[in-house]
Amino acid sequence: MAFRNNKRVIVDESPSVIKYHQHGKTLLGFAHGDNLKMKDAGETMVHDNQDIFSDTKYRYFHLGHTHKDSVYDSKLCRCESHRNLAPLNHWAYSMGYRSLPGTMKAITYSLDRGEISRSIYSL
């Protein structure tokens, strides 16, 4: 509600579990990652964005399900998974996970140069 009149804030309320956003020549994809795997994200991005894919030069896909930082550079896009922000839940603790708290990343994308900066904050 606080940002409802801000033209720079986009709230995507579509029911799709995979989201996309074109920012100039940059195409961003987002999914939880429990179904879509990193190695398949680029092909899925191309199929889902046939009308705009060739208008973009920089392509990134963000996933989270694995709860760890990892990067997969495919021929079609850079896929990145991110660490978990939340503290360990009962299931994770009972499975022996004892990792440090998560991290937050602030990634800035240019309209015409792709990723231009990132800040990482440990929680």
N, C-alpha and C positions, 0 to 999 in steps of 0.2 A: 504494500500500500504506500509506503514512503516514497517509492520511485515511480508511481503510476503515471505521472505526467512528464517523466524524463525521457526524451526522445532517444537517448543513448542506451537505455535499458530495455532489453528484449526478454519477455517471458514467453517461452514456448510451451503452450498447454496442449499440444497435440498428443494423442495417445501413443505415438510411435516410441519404441524403446531405444531406437537409434536416432540421434539428432544431428543436424548439420547446420552450419552457418557459413555463408560466404562473406568474407571481409576483403573487398577489393580482389586482388589476385591470390588471396589466401583462402583455402577451404579447410574448415575445421569439422571433425566428426567426433561424436561423443557416444559412448555406450557403457553400460555397467561392466561388461566383459565376462559375464557368466555364461553367455551363449556364443557371442561373437569372439573369436580368437584373434590375436594380434596378426597372425600370418594371413588371415582372411580379410582383414579390415580394409585393405586397399582395394581389393576387387569389389567388395560390397559398396565402398564409397563411389567407385566408378559407376556401378550399376544404378545406384540410387540417385546419382547426380549427372546423368547423361547430358542433360540440357545445359549445364554450366561447367562441367569438368574441364573442358578445353579452354575455358576463360580463366582458369586458375593456373598458377605456376608453383605455388607452395601449398602443400597438403599435409595435414597433421590429424592423427586420430588419437583420442585420449580414452583410456580404459582404467578401471579400478579394481576389478574383482580379485586379482591375485594378491593385493595388499603389499606389493613390493615395487620398487622402482626398477623398470627395465625398458629398454628401447629396442625396437625392431625396425630397421630401415628396409622397407620393401621397395620394389621398383616403382610403386605408385604413390606411396606416402610414407611418412615417418609415423610409426605407431609407438605410443608410450603408455606404460602402465604406471600408476601412482600408488604410493604407500597409503595405508589406512589412516584416517584422522582420529577415529574414535578409539577410546581405550579398549583393551581386550574384553570381549564378552565371555560368558560362561563357557560356550563351546570352544572358543579359541584357547582359553586358559586350560580347559580339560584336555585339549589335544597337545599340550606342551609348548604352545607358543609363548615366548617370553621376550619378544622384541621390544626395542625402545619405542617411545611414543612416535607418532607419525610426523609427517612434514606437510606443510602447505607450500604450494608454488604459485607465484604470481607471474604469469607469462604474458608478455606484450607482443602483439603481432602488428606488423606494419601493413598498410593497404597494398603496398607494392614490393615489399622485401621479405615477407614471411616473418619468422620469429626474430625479434631484434633485442630482446632482453628477458631475463628471468631473475627472480629473487626467490630464495628458498628459506623458509622459516621452520625450525625444529620446534615441535610442541613439547 
